[in-house]
């Protein structure tokens, strides 16, 4: 990276973050949204948004800290929104997504059934960050999820694995998580490129019929490397590079899910393509 780009990068991040913090949240839409926020089990999908949205956190995350920004963003737009905890290890609080990924997919299966029963919907949409964008593919492919899911949107998903070095880049964001690297963490092992889990997941094709896939990746991803390894191949797939939407957006692996309203705007386009609006740098104000 050239020296001037090193100087501009933090400036651009601060500018976009500040814009996101002061951006309106859609007061008119918020009036019709569930007052208790997400995981409101009395929420009934509207005609405008007939499918509930299930949010799937990433490695070391949990059902609330990964979605403090994006879940209200969706609720304020009239969606019924739910998030789950998965991949817990015994005796390890808060840091989830560390258990065997096939077992985590089973937890997602149970949770989706609960959401569909509560809302009366026939299908859901899933948005996942990092492992949360990849793990649902196992549910779709091997656990019958394809009949219950309309669309899967991945924010920086590690669809074709990463390296252990990539996971260590996450540690500064999660104080105390470093100790877990030296313990039994099958969820990490499953995500390493070339693992038996990755081979099974991707053998025979990346996708299953009947599901729409969107991948939103960032060039500055320091965990999923190269960043294009997040992309999928197959019918009903749209792969998006964040910087093609907004050159100034310098979000990396964590912030694309936590604070990036440009990525969120494009995710909403994937949830409601009939009413999609072009995503640009100005989308931070939407």
N, C-alpha and C positions, 0 to 999 in steps of 0.2 A: 504494500500500500504506500502511495506517495505521501510525503510529509504533509502536504496541504490537505490531503484527505483525512489524515489522522486528526488534524485540527478541526476540520469541518464536521467530522462525524459526531463528536459529543455535542456540538452546537446544534446540529440538525435534530439529534435525539431530544435535546432539551426543548427545542422549538415545537416539535410535534407533540411531545408529552404535555407541555403547557397548554397547547391548543386542545388536546384531548380532555384535560382537566376542566377547562372552562367551556367545553362544547355543550350545547343544549342536549338534554336527554329525551326530547320529544314530549313536551308537557301534554299536548293534546292526546297522544297515544297512551301516555302514562295513566290518564284518567280512567281508561278502560282496562288497565292491567290489574292483575291480582294484587291487592294491597299488601299482602304478606310476603311478596317477593317470590323467589323460586322455591321449589320443593313444596308448593302449595297443593296439597292432595285433593282439594276441592275445586281446583281450576278445571274448567271445561273449555276445550279448544273452540275457537270461533270459526265462522265460515271463512274468514280471511286467512286464518292460520289453523287449518283443521288437524294438523299433526303436532303432538307434543314433541319437545326437543329434549333429548337426553345428552348431558354433558359428561364427558369421560376424561378425567384428569390424567396428568402425566406422571412419570417416575418421580418418586419422592414427594409427590403432591397429595392432595386429598380433595374431598368433595366441595369444600368451601374456599380454601385459599387459592386454588387454581382459577376460580370463577368469580371472584369478588367484583371484577369489572364487566366481564362478558355476560354473566347471567342477568344482572339488572338491565344491561343493554338490550337483551332479548325481551325481558319482561315488559320493559317500557314500550316495546313495539307490539305488545299484545300476544306474545307467545306463552304457552304453558311450558315451564322449564323445570327440569329435574336433574339432579346430579347424584352420583353414587360414590361410595368408597369401595375400592377393590384392591386385591393383592396385598392384604395385610399380613405381616409376619408376627408370630406370637411374641409378646413382650416389647414390640416396637410401636409406640404410639405416633400418630400424626403422619409419619413417613410411610406412604402406601405405594402400591405399584411395584412391589418387590417380590411378590410370590410368583409361582409358576404361571405363565401367561395363559395357558389353556384353562387353568382353574379360574383365573380372573375373568376369562370370557364366559365361563359358567355363571359367575356372579352377575355379569352384565345380562345374561339371558334371563335370570330370575328377576332382575330389576326392571328390564323392559316389559316383562309380563305384568309386573305390578303397576307400571305406568299405564299400560294399555287398559288394564282392568279398571283403574281409577278414573281415567279420562273417557273411556268408552270409544277411543279411537281404534282403528283397525291397523294402523301403522304409525311408526314414529320416525323422526329424523335423529341422527346422531352427529354431534360435533365433538371431536376429540383433539387434545393437544399432546404432541410427542407420542409416547407409548399409547396414549388414549386415542390417537388417530389410527394407530396400527392394530392394536389388540382387537377392536371390533371386527376386523376382517376375519379373524378366526371364528368369531361368533357367527358371522354371515356365511362362512364357507363350510363349517363343520357342525354347527349346533342349531341349524334351522333358522337362523336369524334373517335370512333373505326374505322370507315371507312376511316379516314383521317390520321391515325397515325400508323406507322410501329412498333415503339419501344418507351417505356418510361423507362428512366434511372433516378433513384432517388439517390441523394447523401444525406445520413442521413435524409430520409423522415420520417415524423411522421405519418406513415400509419395507426396506431391504436391509435393515440392520445398521449398526454403527460399530464403534470400537469401544473398548473399556476406557481408553483415553477420552473419548467423547463424554462418557458419564462423569468422569472426574471434573469436567468443565462445569457441571451442574452444582458441584458441592458448595461453592461460595454462596449460592442462593439459599441453601438449606443448612444453617448452622447445626452441627451435630451429626449430619448425615455421613460424614467422612468415615466414622467408625464402622458403618454398615458395609463398606466396601470389602473389609477383611472378614466379614461373616458370610454365612450362607445366604445368598441373594439370587435365587433362581430366576427372578424377573429380569435381573441384569444380564445373566448368562444367556437367557433366551433372546435378548435383543442384539447380541453380538453378531455381526455379519458372518454368515456361513454356519451359524449354529444349527443344530438339528431342528429346532423350532422354526427358524427362518426358512430352512429348506422345505419343510412340510407346508408352511404357510403359502409359499410362493410357487410351489410345484404345480404345474398344470394351468398356470395363469394367475394373474393378480386379482381378478375380479370374478364376481358371480352375476348371473343374469338377473335383471329385474331391479337392480340397485344402481342409483346414480352416485358417482364418486367425484369429489372435488378435493384436490390437494393444493394447499396454499403454503408455499415454501419461501424462505428468505435466503438471499445470497450470503448473509452474514451468520448463518447457522454454524455454530462452533461445536455442536453436539452431533447432528446428523451430517456427516461429511462423506463424500461430497454432497452438497445440498440436493442435487438432482436425484440422489438415491431415494428421496422421499416420493418421487413420482411413480405413478402407476401406468400400466399399459392395459388396454382393453377397451371394449365398447362402453359408452356412457361414462367416460373419464374426462375430466378437465383438470389439467395441471397448470397452476398459476405461480409465477414468480412475483413476489411482493413488489420488488423494485421496478417491474414493468408497469405496475399501477401507479407508483409514486417513487420517483428516483431518490427523493429525500428521505424515504423511510429506511432507517438503518437498524431496525429491530433485529435482534438475534433470536436464539432458540427460545429463551424464556419469555422475553417481552412480547413476542408475537402473540402469545396467548393471554398474557396478563394485562397489557395496556394498549395494544395496538388497534385503534378504532378503524384504521384502514383495512387491516386483515378482517376485523369483525364485519365491516360493511360488505366485503366480498363474501364472507361466510353467509350473511343474510341473503345476498343475491343467490347463493346456491340453495338456500332453503326455500326461496320464493322466486324462482327464475321468471315467472310470468310478470313480475313487477320489478325486475332487476333494474337498478340504476347504475350508470357507469361509476366505477370506483376510481378516485383520483386523490391527490394530496388533500384536496378540500373536504374529503369524506370524514376527516377528523371532526368536522363541525356538524355532521349529520346526527 
